[in-house]
């Protein structure tokens, strides 16, 4: 990878973050681990939210809420609608066999195992180039992983 490309991407990440912060609270980033996908049947992106942010905002956890993302590549604002969530208890990552895990009635509650990231499945709705004052248009781009 050329250092020019690396530095260009690094600069765009910084600009995307700054733009996101000027538009509102930064609640998460587009997942590094689940591909963003846009095709004729689907235009979904997964957003990862840390547990502190998830518990801070009561609206997180609800279907149908709207979020925004700033695409690192284009610096477009993309309006997202949350269509699903994935939550997991950290203890389930350690043990894969349910017969080993204690039954619900006898197991003690463990708040620490709820301190895990939350994955939001979001539908991309529209995009806007705020830097060039464009009108909203259909979201027809793949949002870069790590986009705020």
C-alpha positions, 0 to 999 in steps of 0.5 A: 500500500502506498504511503499516499493512499494510507495518508489520504485515508487517514486524513479522510477518517479524521475529517469524517469524525470531525464532521460527525461530531459537528452533526451530533453525538457520536454513538458508534461506527460501521462494523469492521467485521461485518461487510456493508452490503448494497445490491438490488435486494439489500442496502444494509450496514452494521453499526457497532456501539460500545456498552457505555453508549448503549446504556447512556441513550434510552432510545438505543435498543428500539427498532425504527430509530434514525441514525446518521453515518459519515462515509469515510470515502466520500464524506457523505452523510448517510441517513440510517434506519435501525431494523435490528439489534444483536446483543450477546452475554459475554459468558456465551462467548466462553462456553459453547455447550449449553449443558455446561452452563448453569440453569437460569434458576441457579445461576447468579446474575453477572452484570459484567458479562453484559458489558459487550458491544451492541450490533445494529443492523441498519438500512441506508435511506438517503445520502447528502453531501453537506460539504457541497450543499447537495440535495438528499439522494438515494443512498447508493454507496457502500459505507466504509468500515469504521465510518462514524 
